[in-house]
Amino acid sequence: MTPHFSDRDLSWLKFNELILEQAANPATPVMERIKFLSIYSSNLDEFYRVRIPVLHAVDQIKAKGKQIDIHAPIEQAIELIEHQQKRFGKLLTGKIIPELGDHNIIFEYNTPLSESIFSQTSSWFYSQLMAFLRPVYLSKKEFYPKNHRLYFLIILKRPDGAEEQIILNIPSDKLPRFFTVNEGKKIHVVFLDDIIRFHLPIIFKNCTIKGCYSFKITRDAEIDLKDEYDGDIAEQIEKQIDKREFGLATRFLYSPGIPLRALEALISKFDLQKANHMPGGVYHNLKDLFNFPVKDAKLSYQEWVPIINSDIKSGTSIFDHIAKSDRMVHTPYDSYDTILRFFNEAALDPTVEEIYVSLYRVASDSRIVNALISAVKIGKKVNVLIELKARFDEANNLKWAKKLKNAGANIIYSVTALKVHAKVALVKRRQGDRLKYFGLLGTGNFNEGTAKVYTDHILMTANIDLLREVELLFIFLAKRIKPEKHQPIEFKYLLVSKFNLQKRFIEMIDREIAFANQGLPAKITIKLNNIEEQVLITKLYEASNAGVQINIIARSICCLIPGVENMSKNITVTRIVDRYLEHGRIFIFNNNSDPDVYLGSADWMNRNIYHRIEVCYPVYDPQIKRQLMDIVQIQLKDNVQAVSVDADLNNVAIEQTAKAWQSQQQVYKLLNKQSH
């Protein structure tokens, strides 16, 4: 049977729909349901910035009669988004806001403010808010709306009877989006937008307010870098970040009721003809709901205190623990303090001579980078590969790159056309006349912020075979040449994309096929974020047809179509959305009941396989290997937060034939028990 594949964008939109389902789930505490609405909104904004420009471009190519191997179903995507957006509005106004009211939290959503609430917002308006308002009279001045910023179009009637159109900013980039007013036992939450709206007569005195309509514009996020570039890449990226604010508009979102004449005038004036014109609600940028100002522990998830393994004593060096045996940190179940301790000790330990680390997304107040700066100032040699092309994190990474460089660290930048997505660190520590190697190999970024909400796995090891190859990778990356222009490096233990990663995964799938053909047990279990790359998917189809049992846990994009006779009959696909974002990548090959277990940074996406440096690595320690396999089995049993994905991309609820089994809760219990 000819292999078939699902569309990546529709698959992703179905994942975002599952986020929306969590906001609808009455078993989820209401404060967490608000956050899921925020996550849905943030995800959708990114989709418009990143994917809609691609779909438009493909649509234009097809319109010219050219053949292209991308489905790009832009009409289907927009239709699905519009359906989801309607559901979003109904959930917020029909379910969540009334439930908040039951707990004396009054979310003032598109309602007039009472006189007492208005009076309490006025003091803040005069003392704080007015300083940030910048009205622009369109008849007198040109104006360019910035990406994702919020604005009002205000239609005024002047005393002389003339009509005036004004753009007024809603300064949510400078001030909190929400303002709270306590009134007895009740807490009122008021939008910044409404405080401005209800004070318009004060701003525009002696005028009649004929209309006030909010809008925002989403722009293409692509940064246009030269493929071959000999200059300072940091300088090039810095210039491109500024240009991003002026990118092609992909979505024009506006509140209902705006007069058609005014709408058409805005579209013409701001050159929005090619953008998707979408009527929305009264409020935009509802990703700001993530910072909803009322906190109530009773209406939120019960806290799970991060675990610290009891045998890691504070008085003993972390390196001495790692020298005895490999360690594994499973964030956010395990405390990230153990990883911070690794970098802090490396910075201050007098026997540590050299540190290498790759950084992709860095925390805004990174203690890890501060530890590296301390190490440099003490006199250690610090080598940092910092990826300046990490989308939406370019400015933050540039900031830290400059600080590290000014401190004296050796900064490595990747070549223009290649991102380094690997999550690896290496420390060289002198013991007598020898250098001892210690390292971290992770599935997620070295970022103490995301470590609180992303499920990842970080191996702490002194395995010289793995770490020699980590060092070899850093040496190669420092040369700043493309892998295809270089004599290939032979990685024996690590799987490194652009070198051997795809080839080795195919070999391990082929091995399972061979076992199945011999009548032996054959099984593959894969957990990742996204699976799109057709060569690997086709190989999984081949394995399925050979009788290999394949279980996939794919959080979002899944272009593999499961459960199809003569193609993928033996493949199941599961999604899990819960309090933590599932982010770790785990690859388990049964190997005739002697399993090989790999972890790593690589999804099976075209970008990961062909356009990035990724690192996957074997797990050798029997206890850690068993623990990882147990975690995956726990997740495959989830019948509360998991859904199965069918051949039509639908999220299908798993029937609870046994007792309720919520995998993240069960993983926390397992790790907590094993830590003592």
C-alpha positions in Angstrom: 0.0 0.0 0.0 1.3 3.5 -0.9 2.1 5.3 2.4 -0.1 8.2 3.3 0.5 11.0 5.7 -1.7 13.4 7.6 -1.3 17.2 7.1 1.0 18.7 9.7 -1.0 21.9 10.2 -4.4 20.3 10.6 -2.8 17.8 13.0 -1.3 20.7 15.1 -4.7 22.5 15.2 -6.2 19.3 16.5 -3.6 19.3 19.3 -4.6 22.9 20.1 -8.2 21.8 20.2 -7.2 19.3 22.9 -5.8 22.2 24.9 -9.2 23.8 24.5 -10.8 20.6 25.8 -8.9 21.0 29.0 -10.5 24.4 29.5 -13.9 22.7 29.1 -13.1 19.8 31.5 -15.1 20.4 34.7 -12.6 18.1 36.6 -9.9 20.7 36.0 -9.8 23.4 38.6 -11.2 26.7 37.3 -8.0 28.7 37.7 -6.2 26.0 35.6 -8.9 26.1 33.0 -8.2 29.8 32.6 -4.6 29.0 31.9 -5.5 26.4 29.3 -7.5 29.2 27.5 -4.4 31.3 27.7 -2.2 28.6 26.3 -4.7 27.9 23.4 -4.6 31.6 22.6 -0.9 31.9 22.7 -0.5 28.8 20.5 -2.9 30.2 17.9 -1.0 33.5 17.8 2.2 31.6 17.0 0.4 29.5 14.4 -0.6 32.8 12.6 3.0 34.1 12.9 4.8 31.0 11.7 2.5 28.7 9.7 -0.1 30.9 8.0 2.6 32.7 6.0 3.8 29.3 4.8 0.2 28.2 3.8 -0.4 31.5 2.0 2.9 31.1 0.1 2.0 27.5 -1.0 -1.5 28.6 -1.9 -0.1 31.3 -4.2 2.3 28.8 -5.8 -0.6 26.4 -6.5 -2.7 29.2 -7.9 0.0 29.7 -10.6 -0.5 26.0 -11.6 2.8 24.8 -10.2 3.0 21.4 -8.5 4.3 21.3 -4.9 4.4 18.4 -2.4 2.6 20.2 0.4 -1.1 20.1 1.0 -1.4 23.5 2.8 -5.2 23.3 3.4 -5.5 26.9 4.4 -9.3 27.0 3.9 -9.7 23.9 6.2 -7.3 25.4 8.7 -9.2 28.7 8.9 -12.5 26.9 9.1 -11.3 24.8 12.0 -9.8 27.8 13.8 -13.1 29.7 13.5 -15.0 26.8 15.0 -12.5 26.6 17.9 -12.7 30.3 18.5 -16.5 30.2 18.9 -16.0 27.4 21.4 -13.4 29.4 23.2 -15.8 32.3 23.6 -18.7 30.1 24.8 -16.4 28.4 27.4 -15.1 31.6 28.8 -18.4 33.5 29.0 -20.8 30.6 29.5 -18.8 28.4 31.9 -15.7 29.8 33.4 -16.8 33.4 34.2 -20.0 32.1 36.0 -18.0 29.6 37.9 -15.6 32.3 39.1 -18.6 34.3 40.2 -19.7 31.4 42.3 -16.4 31.9 44.2 -16.9 35.7 44.6 -14.5 36.5 41.7 -16.3 38.8 39.4 -14.7 39.0 36.0 -16.0 42.2 34.4 -16.2 40.9 30.8 -17.9 43.2 28.4 -20.2 44.7 31.0 -20.6 48.3 32.3 -18.8 49.1 35.5 -20.7 50.0 38.6 -20.1 53.5 39.9 -18.1 52.3 42.8 -15.8 50.1 40.7 -15.4 52.9 38.1 -14.4 55.4 40.8 -11.7 53.0 42.1 -10.2 52.5 38.6 -10.2 56.3 38.1 -7.4 57.0 40.5 -5.2 54.5 38.8 -6.1 55.8 35.4 -5.1 59.3 36.3 -1.9 58.4 38.2 -0.6 55.5 36.1 -2.4 54.7 32.9 -2.6 58.1 31.2 1.2 58.4 31.0 1.3 55.5 28.5 -1.6 56.6 26.2 -0.5 57.7 22.7 -3.5 58.9 20.6 -2.8 59.2 16.8 -5.1 61.3 14.7 -5.2 59.5 11.3 -6.0 62.7 9.4 -2.8 64.3 10.6 -0.2 61.5 11.0 0.9 58.2 9.5 0.7 55.2 11.8 2.1 51.6 11.7 0.5 49.1 14.0 3.1 46.9 15.7 2.8 43.1 15.9 0.4 41.8 18.5 0.0 45.1 20.1 -3.6 46.1 21.1 -5.3 49.2 19.7 -8.6 51.0 19.7 -10.1 52.6 16.6 -12.1 55.5 18.0 -14.6 57.4 15.9 -15.2 60.9 17.2 -17.6 63.6 16.3 -16.0 67.0 17.0 -17.9 70.1 18.2 -17.9 71.4 14.6 -19.7 68.2 13.4 -16.7 66.8 11.6 -15.9 63.1 12.1 -12.4 62.1 13.2 -10.7 58.6 13.3 -8.1 58.1 16.0 -5.9 55.1 16.9 -5.3 54.8 20.6 -2.9 52.2 22.1 -3.9 49.8 24.9 -0.5 49.7 26.7 -0.6 46.1 27.9 3.1 45.8 27.0 3.8 48.4 29.7 1.1 47.8 32.4 -0.8 44.7 33.7 -3.7 43.7 31.5 -6.0 43.3 34.6 -6.8 45.5 37.5 -8.5 44.2 40.7 -10.9 46.0 43.0 -11.9 44.5 46.3 -15.5 45.1 47.4 -16.5 43.3 50.5 -16.0 39.6 50.0 -15.9 40.0 46.2 -12.9 40.6 44.0 -13.7 42.4 40.7 -11.3 41.9 37.8 -11.3 44.7 35.2 -9.6 44.7 31.8 -7.1 47.5 31.2 -9.0 47.9 27.9 -12.2 48.8 29.7 -10.6 51.3 32.1 -9.5 53.2 29.0 -12.8 52.7 27.2 -14.8 54.1 30.1 -12.5 57.1 30.4 -12.6 58.1 26.8 -14.8 61.2 27.5 -12.0 62.4 29.7 -9.3 61.9 27.1 -11.4 63.4 24.2 -13.2 66.3 25.9 -16.0 68.2 24.1 -16.3 65.4 21.6 -18.9 62.7 21.1 -17.7 59.1 21.1 -19.5 57.5 18.1 -17.6 54.2 18.3 -14.7 52.4 20.0 -13.4 49.1 18.4 -10.4 47.1 19.5 -8.1 45.4 17.0 -4.7 43.8 16.6 -2.5 42.7 13.7 -0.4 39.5 13.7 2.7 39.6 11.5 5.0 37.0 9.9 7.7 35.9 12.4 10.2 34.8 9.8 13.7 36.2 10.2 15.5 36.4 6.8 19.1 35.4 7.3 21.7 35.1 4.6 22.6 31.5 4.0 26.3 32.2 3.6 27.4 35.1 5.9 30.9 36.0 6.9 30.0 39.0 9.1 28.9 39.1 12.7 25.8 36.8 12.9 24.8 38.4 16.2 24.6 41.8 14.5 22.7 40.4 11.6 20.1 38.8 13.9 19.8 41.9 16.0 18.8 43.9 12.8 16.4 41.2 11.7 14.6 41.2 15.1 13.8 44.9 14.6 12.5 44.2 11.1 10.2 41.5 12.5 7.9 44.1 13.9 7.3 45.3 10.3 6.7 41.9 8.8 3.9 40.9 6.4 0.5 41.0 8.2 -1.0 37.5 8.4 -4.1 38.2 10.5 -6.3 41.3 11.2 -8.4 40.6 14.2 -11.1 43.2 15.1 -14.0 43.5 17.5 -17.6 43.1 16.3 -19.7 46.0 15.2 -17.1 48.0 13.5 -18.7 49.9 10.5 -17.8 48.4 7.2 -16.6 51.8 5.9 -14.1 52.1 8.8 -13.0 48.5 8.5 -12.2 48.9 4.8 -10.4 52.2 5.5 -8.1 50.4 8.1 -7.4 47.5 5.7 -6.4 50.0 3.0 -4.4 52.3 5.2 -2.4 49.5 6.9 -2.0 47.4 3.7 -3.9 44.4 5.2 -5.4 43.1 1.9 -3.5 39.8 2.1 -4.1 39.2 5.8 -6.9 37.0 7.1 -9.6 39.4 8.2 -11.2 37.8 11.3 -14.0 39.3 13.5 -13.2 38.3 17.1 -14.5 39.2 20.5 -14.3 42.5 22.3 -10.9 41.6 23.8 -7.8 40.3 22.0 -4.5 38.8 23.2 -6.3 36.5 25.7 -3.0 34.7 26.2 -2.8 37.4 28.9 -5.2 35.3 30.9 -2.1 33.3 32.0 -1.5 36.2 34.4 -5.0 36.4 35.7 -4.5 38.4 38.9 -6.5 36.4 41.4 -4.8 33.4 43.0 -6.7 30.8 45.0 -5.1 27.5 46.0 -8.5 25.9 46.4 -9.3 26.6 42.7 -5.9 25.5 41.4 -4.0 22.2 41.1 -2.8 20.7 44.3 0.9 21.4 44.7 3.3 18.6 44.0 6.5 19.5 45.8 9.6 18.8 43.6 11.5 15.7 44.6 15.2 15.8 45.8 16.8 12.4 45.9 17.6 11.6 49.5 21.0 10.1 48.8 22.4 13.3 47.2 23.7 14.9 50.4 24.6 18.6 50.4 28.0 18.1 51.9 29.3 15.8 49.1 30.2 17.1 45.7 27.7 16.4 43.0 30.6 15.2 40.8 31.4 12.5 43.4 27.8 11.2 43.2 27.9 11.2 39.4 31.3 9.4 39.4 29.7 6.5 41.4 26.8 6.0 39.0 24.7 7.8 36.4 21.9 10.0 37.7 18.6 11.0 36.1 16.6 14.2 36.8 13.0 14.1 35.6 11.6 17.6 35.6 9.4 19.0 36.9 8.7 16.1 39.2 12.4 16.2 40.4 13.8 19.4 41.7 15.8 21.4 39.1 18.1 22.4 42.0 20.2 19.4 41.2 21.0 20.7 37.8 21.6 24.2 39.1 24.0 22.7 41.6 25.9 21.0 38.8 26.6 24.3 37.1 27.3 26.2 40.4 29.7 23.6 41.6 31.4 23.5 38.2 31.9 27.3 38.5 33.5 27.3 42.0 35.2 23.9 42.2 38.9 24.6 42.0 39.6 21.3 40.3 37.2 22.1 37.4 39.3 23.6 34.5 36.9 23.7 31.5 33.1 23.9 30.9 31.2 23.4 27.7 27.5 23.9 27.3 24.9 24.4 24.5 22.1 26.8 25.2 18.9 27.0 23.0 16.3 28.8 25.1 17.7 30.6 28.2 15.7 31.8 31.2 15.3 35.6 31.4 17.0 35.6 34.7 19.2 32.6 34.1 21.2 31.4 37.2 22.9 28.9 34.9 24.4 31.7 32.8 25.3 33.7 35.9 27.2 30.6 37.2 29.1 30.4 33.8 30.0 34.1 34.2 31.3 33.4 37.7 33.4 30.5 36.3 35.0 32.8 33.7 35.8 35.4 36.2 37.5 32.9 38.4 39.7 31.9 35.6 38.1 28.8 34.1 37.8 28.2 30.4 34.1 28.4 29.5 32.8 27.5 26.0 29.2 28.3 25.2 27.3 27.4 22.1 24.3 29.8 22.3 21.8 29.5 19.5 20.8 33.0 18.4 18.2 31.7 16.0 15.8 30.1 18.6 12.5 31.6 17.4 11.1 34.3 19.7 14.1 33.9 22.0 16.6 35.7 19.8 16.7 38.9 21.8 17.0 37.2 25.2 19.8 34.9 23.9 21.6 37.9 22.3 21.5 39.6 25.7 23.1 36.6 27.5 25.6 36.0 24.6 26.9 39.6 25.0 27.2 39.3 28.8 29.1 36.0 28.5 31.3 37.4 25.8 32.1 40.6 27.8 32.9 38.4 30.8 35.5 36.5 28.7 33.7 33.3 27.7 34.4 31.7 24.4 31.1 32.1 22.5 30.3 29.7 19.6 27.5 30.6 17.1 26.0 28.1 14.8 26.2 28.5 11.0 23.4 30.6 9.5 21.4 27.8 7.9 21.7 25.4 10.8 20.2 25.5 14.3 21.9 23.7 17.2 19.0 22.2 19.2 21.2 19.8 21.2 21.0 20.0 25.1 24.4 18.9 26.3 27.0 20.1 28.8 30.5 18.9 29.6 32.8 19.6 32.6 36.5 18.7 32.8 37.7 18.2 36.3 41.3 17.5 37.3 42.0 14.5 39.5 45.7 14.1 40.1 47.4 14.1 36.7 44.2 13.1 34.8 41.2 15.0 33.6 37.9 13.4 34.5 34.8 14.2 32.4 31.3 14.9 33.7 28.3 15.8 31.7 24.6 16.5 31.3 22.6 15.2 28.3 19.0 16.4 28.2 15.7 16.2 26.3 14.9 19.9 27.2 16.6 23.2 27.5 18.9 24.2 30.3 16.2 26.7 31.5 15.1 26.8 35.1 11.9 28.6 34.1 10.5 26.0 31.7 11.8 23.2 34.0 8.9 24.0 36.3 6.3 23.0 33.7 8.0 20.9 31.0 8.4 17.2 31.5 12.0 16.4 30.5 14.8 14.0 31.3 18.4 15.0 32.1 21.1 12.3 32.3 24.0 13.2 34.6 26.9 10.9 33.7 30.7 10.4 33.8 30.6 7.9 31.0 33.7 8.7 29.0 32.5 7.1 25.8 29.5 9.5 25.6 31.4 12.5 26.9 34.3 12.2 24.5 31.8 12.3 21.7 30.1 15.4 23.3 33.5 17.1 23.3 34.0 16.0 19.7 30.7 17.7 18.8 31.7 21.0 20.5 35.1 20.9 18.6 33.2 20.5 15.3 30.7 23.2 16.1 33.4 25.7 17.0 34.7 25.4 13.4 31.4 26.9 12.1 31.2 24.8 9.0 28.3 22.8 7.6 28.4 19.0 8.2 28.0 18.2 4.5 31.1 20.3 3.8 33.2 18.4 6.3 34.6 14.8 6.4 31.9 13.1 8.5 32.6 12.5 12.1 32.1 8.9 13.3 29.8 9.0 16.3 29.7 5.5 17.7 27.5 6.1 20.8 25.7 9.4 20.3 23.0 9.8 17.6 23.6 13.2 16.0 21.4 14.6 13.3 23.2 15.6 10.1 25.6 12.8 10.9 24.1 9.5 11.9 20.8 10.0 13.7 18.3 9.1 11.0 20.5 6.2 9.8 20.8 4.6 13.3 17.1 4.9 14.0 16.3 3.2 10.7 18.8 0.4 11.6 17.1 -0.1 14.9 13.6 -0.3 13.3 15.1 -2.8 10.7 16.3 -4.9 13.6 12.8 -5.1 15.0 11.5 -6.0 11.6 14.0 -8.8 11.4 12.9 -10.2 14.8 9.3 -10.0 13.8 10.1 -12.0 10.6 11.7 -14.6 12.8 8.6 -14.9 14.9 10.3 -13.3 17.9 8.7 -10.5 20.0 9.2 -7.2 18.2 8.1 -3.8 19.7 8.9 -0.1 19.4 7.7 2.6 21.8 8.4 6.2 20.9 7.5 9.3 22.9 8.1 12.7 21.3 6.5 16.1 20.6 6.1 15.9 16.9 6.4 13.2 14.1 6.4 14.4 10.5 9.5 13.2 8.6 8.3 10.8 5.9 11.3 8.5 5.6 11.1 7.5 9.3 7.3 7.3 9.2 7.4 5.1 6.1 9.9 2.8 7.9 7.5 2.5 10.8 4.7 1.6 8.3 7.0 -1.2 7.0 7.6 -2.4 10.6 3.9 -2.4 11.3 3.3 -4.5 8.2 6.0 -6.9 9.4 4.1 -7.4 12.7 6.1 -5.1 14.9 3.9 -3.6 17.7 4.4 0.2 17.7 3.1 2.6 20.4 3.6 6.3 19.9 3.0 9.1 22.3 3.0 12.3 20.2 2.0 15.4 22.0 1.1 17.6 19.0 1.9 17.2 15.3 1.5 13.6 14.0 1.6 13.0 10.3 1.6 9.3 10.8 -1.8 7.8 10.2 -2.4 4.9 12.7 -4.6 1.8 12.5 -4.9 1.5 8.7 -5.0 -2.0 7.3 -2.0 -2.9 5.2 -0.1 0.2 6.3 -0.3 1.0 10.0 -2.5 -1.7 11.6 -0.1 -2.3 14.4 0.5 1.4 15.3 -1.3 3.3 18.0 -0.9 7.1 18.7 -1.7 8.7 22.0 -1.7 12.3 23.1 -1.5 13.5 26.7 -2.4 17.0 27.9 -2.3 17.6 31.6 -0.9 20.1 34.2 2.7 19.7 32.8 3.7 20.1 29.1 4.9 16.7 27.9 8.3 17.5 26.3 10.7 14.6 26.8 11.7 12.3 23.9 12.1 8.6 24.7 12.9 5.9 22.1 12.6 2.2 23.2 13.5 -0.7 20.9 12.7 -4.2 22.3 15.8 -5.8 20.8 14.6 -9.4 21.4 13.7 -8.6 25.1 17.0 -6.8 25.8 15.7 -3.2 25.3 17.7 -0.3 23.9 16.6 3.0 25.4 17.5 6.4 24.0 16.7 9.9 25.1 17.3 13.1 23.2 16.5 16.5 21.9 15.2 15.4 18.5 11.6 15.1 17.3 11.0 13.3 14.0 10.4 16.5 12.1 12.0 17.6 8.8 13.7 20.5 10.6 15.1 18.2 13.4 16.4 15.6 11.0 17.7 17.8 8.1 18.2 21.3 9.4 19.4 21.1 13.0 22.1 19.6 15.2 20.3 17.3 17.6 21.7 14.7 20.0 20.1 11.5 21.2 21.9 9.3 23.6 21.7 5.8 25.0 20.8 5.0 28.6 23.0 2.2 30.0 22.3 2.2 33.7 19.8 -0.7 34.3 17.9 1.1 37.0 17.4 4.3 35.0 16.5 2.3 32.0 13.8 0.4 33.9 12.6 3.6 35.4 12.1 5.2 32.0 10.3 2.2 30.6 8.0 2.2 33.7 7.2 5.9 33.1 6.3 5.3 29.5 4.1 2.3 30.4 2.4 4.4 33.0 1.6 7.0 30.3 0.3 4.4 27.9 -2.2 3.3 30.6 -3.6 6.9 31.0 -7.4 6.9 30.7 -8.0 10.3 32.2 -5.8 12.9 30.4 -4.8 10.8 27.3 -6.7 10.5 24.1 -6.0 8.2 21.1 -5.6 9.8 17.7 -7.6 8.1 14.9 -6.9 8.0 11.2 -9.0 11.2 10.7 -6.9 13.2 13.2 -9.6 13.1 15.8 -8.8 13.1 19.5 -10.8 10.1 20.8 -11.4 9.7 24.5 -10.1 6.5 26.1 -12.8 4.5 27.7 -12.3 3.9 31.4 -12.9 0.2 31.6 -10.7 0.0 34.7 -10.1 2.5 37.5 -9.1 6.1 36.6 -5.4 6.3 35.8 -3.9 9.8 35.4 -0.3 9.3 34.2 1.3 12.5 35.5 0.0 11.8 39.0 1.2 8.2 38.8 4.6 9.2 37.6 5.0 11.7 40.5 4.0 8.9 42.9 6.5 6.5 41.4 9.4 8.9 41.5 8.6 10.1 44.9 8.6 6.5 46.2 11.9 5.7 44.5 13.6 8.8 45.9 13.6 7.6 49.5 
